[in-house]
Amino acid sequence: MLIATDLDGTLIPNAGTTVRAFTAGVLERLDRQGVPVVFVTGRPLRWLEGLWPHVGAHGVAIASNGAITFNVPGREVTHLAGITPADGLELCRHIADEMTGAQFAIECVDGIRLDPTYPASARGGAAPRRAALTDIWDAPAAKLLVRHPDLAGDEFTSRLSDVVGDRATVTWSVQGLAEISAPGVTKASALARLCDDLGVPSAQVLAFGDMPNDIPMLQWAGTAYAVADAHPSVQAIAHRIVPTCAEEGVAQTLDRLIP
């Protein structure tokens, strides 16, 4: 058996930096029992440092919506399914032509890089590189981030998805922010690769999530759980609904299922 869980809004509060005591205790117990719990998140590596103590002995996490598989003890990226500069710049030109005013940023292994118009993050950390994309996109990007000052919500993501088509994978976990991965790269693709390496079939995977970027993972896993306040599209495809993140629903469920 393997447990795969999203972080923000599922295992921990949005923008949380650690896990609560009850959840930490359940994760520690499962690790002692040899049940791996894999964090599968849209977060970049730079937002995960405080959570590594809870990964457990297996020491593997999946970040950036499946683009990065990370060996925690060695602090090493073991797999990167990134967007190359050539493909990414061409994609951005296409988006900009169809959606005038679009703003771009790229998440690379070494941090985020912003085009001149992309809004600065309120989250702390080192100042990002900011310049024309042609000047800063010189390595594969785990994710391309897109915003638009005049579009938001479902209208924005639906229109962007139509513009991108099969050139890349579009998803979202925060309203008004689209997250674009290389073609075919999702949380599910990375989790399937990891489980294949570990010899764990999808039927033995329990997955937890709350937002549309979790849907591929939930559909691939043998049993899919959505927290009670998950996005309606997630609840619609889940096998089970569990208590909310605020109620530590993931930990409650695991504590009951795996005594």
N, C-alpha and C positions, 0 to 999 in steps of 0.2 A: 504494500500500500504506500501511496505517496500523497501528500497534501500540497496543493498549490493554492496560494492565496494572494489576491491583490492586497495592496496596502491602504492607500488613502480612501477613506469612506467605507472600508471593509474591515481590515484588521486594526487600523489605527485612525484617529481623526484626521481629516484633511490637513496637510502641512505639519502633521505631528512629527516629533523627533525621536520618540521612543514608544514602547508598548506599555500598557498598564500592568499592574502587578499580577492580577489574575491571569491575564493572557500570557505574560512572561512565564508564569509557573506552569501553565499548560504546555507551552512550547518546550520548556526545559524537560518536562516529564516525557513528552513524546520523543524527544531526542534521546533520552536515556533508554527508551523502549525500542529504539532503532527505527522509528517512523520519521522519515524525512519530511520537513515542512519547507517548501520552496517559496520564497517571496518572488512573485511575478508582477512586476510593476511598470507603470509608465514613467516613473521617476528616472532622472539621470543619476549616474553614479554619485555625483557631487551632493545629492540630497539623501544619501543612504548611510553615511558613515556612522551615525549614532545608532543605527539598527543592526549593525553587523554582530554585536554580541548575542543576538537572539536567533541567528541563522542556524546554529547547531553544528554538530560534528561533521555533517556532510559538506558544509561550507560552500554551498553553491546558491547563487541568486540570479534571477533574470531581470534585466533592467531595460529601460527605453523601449517598452512595448515589444520586447522580443529581439531587438537588434543586438543586445549585449548579453552574453552569458559570462558570469564573473566568478572566479575562484576567490573566495573571501580570505582564507588564511594567507594565500600568496599575494593578495591584492593584484590579481592578474586577470585581464580579459582573455578568456579562453576561446570565445567565438564572437566575431563582429560581422553582422550582416548589414553593412552600411550602404549608403547612397554615395556613389562616386561623385567627385566634383563635376565631371563632364555631364553626367546624367542629371545631377541636381540643378546645375545652372540652366540647362536646357528646360527642365521642368519649371523652374522659377520664371523663366522668360515666357513660357506658355501661360502660366497662371497670371502673370502681370499683364499680358496682352488681353486676356479674357476678363480679368477682374482688376481694373485699374485702381490703384491705391493699396493693393495688397502689401502687407508688411511681413518680412521674413527673418527667421533666426535659424541657426543650426546647432544641434547638440552633438558635439564631438566627444571623444573619450577624455580629452583634456579640458572640457568645459564648453560653455555656450558662447556663440559668436553671433552678433547682431548686425543687421543692415542699418543704415543711418536713420530709418524711420521707425524701427521696431521699438515699442515702448519698453522702458527699463523695468526690470522686475523689482517688486518691493522686498523680495527675499534677500537676505544678506549674502555675503560672500565676496570673493575677489571681483573686481571690476571686469566685465567681459570685454573681449575684443569687439570693436565696432568700426565697420568700414563697408565699402561696397562688397557685395557677395563675391564678385570676381577676384577681390583681393584677399578675402579671408577663407574662402572655401578651397583649401589646399590638401584636405585629407577626407577620407570617408566619414560621412555624418551618420550617427545613429538615428537621428530624427531631423526632419525639416518641420519647423513650426511656422504656422501662417495665421495672421490676424488680418482683420479688415476694419478700418475705423467706422464704416457706414453699414456694416452687415453684422448680424449676431444670430445666435441660437441656431435653430434647425434650418433657417433660410441660408445662413452662411455655410454650414457644413454640407447641406444638400447641393448647393450650387458648386462648391469647391469639388465635391466628389464627382459631379458631372463633368467638370472641367478636366480633372486629373484622369478620369477613366481608369484604364488598366495600366497606366504608366507607373503607378505606385499604389501604396495602400494607405487610405485615408481613414482616420478614426478620431475620436475625441473623448476626453474625460473631464474637461472644464469648458463651460459654455463660452463660446466666442473664440476658442483656441483650437485650431485643427492640428493634429499630429500626423505627419506623413512619414511612412517607412518605405524601404525598398520594396519592390513588388514581391508579394507572397510572404512578407515578414509580419508576423503577428505574435501575440503572446502564445498562441497555440503552436505555431511552427517551432518556436524555441523550446517550449515545454515538451513537444513530441520528440525533438532531437535529444533532449536531456534524458527523457524516460527511455528512449531506445538505448542510449548508452548504459543506463542503469538496469535494463532488462525489466522495466515496469510497464505492463500493457495499459492502455488508456482505461480499460474497464476497472483497473485498480486505483485510479486517480480520482480524488475528491477535490473539486475546485470551488473557490469562493470568489465572488465579485460583486460589483455594484454599478458599473458604468459601461457604455457601449464598447469601449476598448477591451473589455473583459469577455465579450460575447464569443469570439472564436475559441478562447480557452475553455469556456464553459460548455460550448457545443462539442469540443473534442473530448473532454473528460468523461469518465464513466458516470459520475454523479455530479450535477451542477447545483450549487447553492447560491442564492441571492440573498443579501441582507434585506430586511423589511422595508427600508427606505431607498432601495436601489432604483435606478432609472426604470421606467415601465418596460422598455424594450428588453432589459435584463431579466426582470421578473417574468416576462412572458416566455422566456426559453429555459428558465431554471426548473430543475426537478423538485427542489425544495426551497422554502423561504425560511430564513432563520432570523433571530432578533437583530436589531440594528447594531451598527458599529458602536454607538454610544453605550449600548447594553453589553458589549463584548460578545456579540452573537456568535462569531466564529469560534472563539475559545469555549463558550458555553456548549456549542454543538460538538466540538472535538472532545471535550471533557466527557460528554455523555456517550459518544459513539465509540471512543477508545479508552475504556476504563484503565 
